Structure formats: C-alpha cells, structure tokens
Amino acid sequence: MNRSKLTRNIVLIVFLCFVLSTFVSLWSLHVMAQNNMQALSKSLTARIYDTIIGQLSEPVSVSRTMANDSFVIELLEYGRKPESAGDG
C-alpha cells in the first residue's frame, strides 16, 4: 500500500509539473506575441506614413522642377517654343 501511494504521489507531481510548464510556456508565448504585434504595428504605421508622404510630395517636386524650367516659362509667356542657340 505504501509503495502505491508513493507511485501515485510521484505521478501526481510529474503531472502537475507538466501542467505548470505548459501554462508558463503558453503565457510567455502570449506575451511575446503581444510585443511582436506592437512592434509590427509601429513598423506598418511608419511604412504607410512614408508611402503617403511620398505620394503627396511627388506633385510638389514635379511642380518645383517645372517652375524652374526656362523652356516652360518661355512657352507659357510667349506662346512659342524657345529658339535653340545653334539656329541663330
């Protein structure tokens, strides 16, 4: 009887250790997943912001380039194409 009680106690201790280790493992995986999700959200937000800013600043960049283009200025002011320096 004493031997079966000892065996039962050992099996119970092993089972409780297994359950406890499973619980700790699942809890730590949950915490890591939460931290990873927050980091992923920050990265995704930054990427979306960069994409939007890039798309919004492209027309401004093109208009600045065109504003400094003397050929476009002359065409708009005089309604004609500029004469090249070699034709004259």
C-alpha positions as CSV (number, residue, x, y, z in Angstrom):
1,M,0.0,0.0,0.0
2,N,2.8,2.4,0.9
3,R,4.5,1.7,-2.5
4,S,1.4,2.5,-4.5
5,K,0.9,5.7,-2.5
6,L,4.4,6.8,-3.3
7,T,3.9,6.0,-7.0
8,R,0.7,7.9,-7.1
9,N,2.4,10.9,-5.5
10,I,5.2,10.8,-8.0
11,V,2.8,10.6,-10.9
12,L,0.8,13.5,-9.5
13,I,3.9,15.6,-9.0
14,V,5.1,14.9,-12.6
15,F,1.6,15.7,-13.9
16,L,1.5,19.0,-12.0
17,C,5.0,19.9,-13.3
18,F,3.8,19.2,-16.8
19,V,0.7,21.3,-16.4
20,L,2.7,24.2,-14.8
21,S,5.3,24.1,-17.5
22,T,2.6,24.1,-20.2
23,F,0.9,27.1,-18.6
24,V,4.2,29.1,-18.3
25,S,5.1,28.3,-21.9
26,L,1.7,29.4,-23.2
27,W,1.8,32.6,-21.1
28,S,5.3,33.5,-22.3
29,L,4.3,32.9,-25.9
30,H,1.3,35.1,-25.5
31,V,3.5,37.9,-24.0
32,M,6.0,37.6,-26.9
33,A,3.2,37.7,-29.5
34,Q,1.8,40.9,-27.9
35,N,5.2,42.6,-28.0
36,N,5.8,41.4,-31.6
37,M,2.3,42.7,-32.6
38,Q,3.1,46.1,-31.2
39,A,6.4,46.3,-33.0
40,L,4.8,45.2,-36.2
41,S,2.1,47.8,-35.8
42,K,4.7,50.6,-35.4
43,S,6.6,49.4,-38.4
44,L,3.5,49.1,-40.5
45,T,2.4,52.6,-39.4
46,A,5.7,54.1,-40.4
47,R,5.6,52.4,-43.8
48,I,2.1,53.7,-44.5
49,Y,3.1,57.2,-43.4
50,D,6.2,57.1,-45.7
51,T,4.1,55.9,-48.7
52,I,1.5,58.6,-48.2
53,I,4.1,61.4,-47.8
54,G,5.9,60.1,-50.9
55,Q,2.7,60.2,-53.0
56,L,1.8,63.6,-51.7
57,S,5.2,65.2,-52.2
58,E,5.7,63.9,-55.7
59,P,3.4,66.5,-57.4
60,V,5.1,69.3,-55.4
61,S,8.5,68.1,-56.5
62,V,7.4,68.0,-60.2
63,S,5.9,71.4,-60.0
64,R,9.1,72.9,-58.5
65,T,11.1,71.3,-61.3
66,M,8.7,72.7,-63.9
67,A,8.7,76.2,-62.2
68,N,12.5,76.5,-62.7
69,D,12.3,75.2,-66.3
70,S,13.1,78.2,-68.6
71,F,11.7,76.4,-71.6
72,V,8.3,76.0,-70.0
73,I,8.4,79.6,-68.7
74,E,9.1,81.0,-72.2
75,L,6.5,78.7,-73.8
76,L,3.9,80.0,-71.3
77,E,4.9,83.6,-71.6
78,Y,5.3,83.9,-75.3
79,G,3.3,81.1,-76.6
80,R,6.1,79.7,-78.7
81,K,8.9,77.2,-78.4
82,P,12.3,78.7,-77.4
83,E,14.8,79.0,-80.2
84,S,17.9,77.0,-79.8
85,A,21.3,78.7,-79.5
86,G,22.7,77.0,-82.6
87,D,19.9,78.2,-85.0
88,G,20.7,81.9,-84.7
